[in-house]
Amino acid sequence: MNYKLCYIEGNFAYFTSLSLEEQTGPGWAKGAYETNADEPTNLEDIIIVSFRHPEYSVPGSYGRAVVSVDNINKQNVAWLSSDFAGDLKPIHAGTSLPEFVKRITETDGEIFATLETWKLLGEKYE
């Protein structure tokens, strides 16, 4: 199954198996998403990973534009970008779970996920 980035709250990234048009949540049409939106509905179609990164931040951080989840998921604004590190590529809605993990971990970030999620990603454990 192809899981795509559809929502970020704090250090939790939500990935859906639905299309971005099908995936929704309470308050997703309202900006500022960080005060109006809640986690996605259809949680049975969602994988959640926690992440930490020294440079990436969400829209609304550091005086960025006030946007809704719907606008972010239409890729009008990236879910994660950096005002400080010009070499970091923005991470947009629709980014696959494996690509998200790669982009975070290859740029000094960390991913925290369940063993089931790592198995889904094809990670090998001894």
C-alpha positions as CSV (number, residue, x, y, z in Angstrom):
1,M,0.0,0.0,0.0
2,N,1.2,3.5,-0.8
3,Y,0.9,5.8,2.2
4,K,1.1,9.6,1.6
5,L,1.7,12.5,3.9
6,C,-1.6,14.2,4.7
7,Y,-1.2,15.9,8.0
8,I,1.3,17.0,10.6
9,E,0.6,18.0,14.2
10,G,3.6,18.8,16.4
11,N,6.1,16.1,15.7
12,F,3.6,13.6,14.4
13,A,3.3,13.0,10.7
14,Y,0.1,11.2,9.4
15,F,0.2,9.2,6.2
16,T,-2.9,8.0,4.5
17,S,-3.6,5.1,2.1
18,L,-6.5,7.2,0.6
19,S,-6.1,9.9,-2.0
20,L,-5.5,13.3,-0.6
21,E,-8.8,14.4,-2.0
22,E,-10.6,11.6,-0.1
23,Q,-8.7,12.0,3.2
24,T,-10.2,14.7,5.5
25,G,-10.5,15.7,9.1
26,P,-12.3,18.2,11.3
27,G,-11.5,21.8,10.6
28,W,-9.3,21.0,7.6
29,A,-10.9,23.8,5.5
30,K,-10.2,26.5,8.0
31,G,-6.9,28.4,8.4
32,A,-4.9,28.6,10.6
33,Y,-4.8,24.9,10.6
34,E,-2.7,24.6,13.8
35,T,-5.6,26.1,15.8
36,N,-8.6,24.8,13.8
37,A,-7.7,21.4,12.4
38,D,-7.7,18.0,14.2
39,E,-6.2,14.7,13.3
40,P,-7.5,12.9,10.2
41,T,-10.7,10.9,10.1
42,N,-10.6,7.3,8.8
43,L,-7.8,6.4,11.2
44,E,-7.9,2.8,10.0
45,D,-6.3,4.2,6.8
46,I,-3.6,6.1,8.6
47,I,0.0,5.4,9.8
48,I,1.5,7.8,12.3
49,V,5.2,8.4,12.7
50,S,7.0,10.7,15.1
51,F,9.9,12.7,13.9
52,R,12.4,15.2,15.1
53,H,14.4,17.5,12.8
54,P,16.6,20.5,13.7
55,E,15.7,22.6,10.7
56,Y,12.3,21.7,9.3
57,S,9.2,23.5,10.6
58,V,5.5,23.5,9.7
59,P,3.6,26.4,8.0
60,G,2.7,29.1,10.6
61,S,6.0,28.7,12.3
62,Y,8.3,31.7,12.3
63,G,5.6,34.0,10.9
64,R,4.8,31.9,7.8
65,A,1.4,32.1,6.0
66,V,-1.8,31.1,7.8
67,V,-3.2,28.2,5.8
68,S,-5.6,25.4,6.0
69,V,-4.9,21.6,5.8
70,D,-6.9,21.6,2.5
71,N,-4.6,24.2,1.0
72,I,-1.5,22.4,2.2
73,N,-2.8,19.1,0.8
74,K,-3.3,20.8,-2.5
75,Q,0.4,21.6,-2.4
76,N,0.0,25.3,-2.2
77,V,2.4,25.3,0.8
78,A,4.8,22.6,2.0
79,W,4.1,20.7,5.2
80,L,7.7,21.1,6.2
81,S,10.3,23.6,5.0
82,S,13.2,25.5,6.5
83,D,13.7,29.2,6.8
84,F,17.3,28.6,7.9
85,A,18.8,25.8,5.8
86,G,18.5,26.7,2.1
87,D,19.6,23.3,1.0
88,L,16.7,21.4,2.5
89,K,14.0,20.6,0.0
90,P,10.4,21.3,1.2
91,I,8.3,18.2,2.1
92,H,4.9,18.5,0.5
93,A,1.6,16.7,1.0
94,G,1.6,13.4,-0.9
95,T,5.2,12.6,-0.1
96,S,5.4,8.8,0.4
97,L,6.2,7.4,3.8
98,P,9.5,5.9,2.6
99,E,10.5,9.2,1.0
100,F,9.6,11.1,4.1
101,V,11.8,8.8,6.3
102,K,14.7,9.1,3.8
103,R,14.5,12.9,3.7
104,I,14.3,13.3,7.4
105,T,17.0,10.8,8.3
106,E,19.4,11.9,5.6
107,T,19.4,15.5,6.8
108,D,20.2,15.0,10.5
109,G,16.6,14.1,11.6
110,E,15.2,11.1,13.5
111,I,12.1,8.9,12.9
112,F,10.3,7.1,15.7
113,A,7.8,4.4,14.6
114,T,6.3,1.1,15.6
115,L,7.9,-2.1,14.5
116,E,5.0,-2.7,12.2
117,T,5.7,0.5,10.4
118,W,9.4,-0.3,10.0
119,K,8.4,-3.7,8.6
120,L,6.1,-2.0,6.1
121,L,9.0,0.1,5.0
122,G,11.0,-3.0,4.4
123,E,13.6,-2.5,7.1
124,K,15.5,-5.6,8.2
125,Y,16.0,-6.5,11.8
126,E,18.1,-9.2,13.4
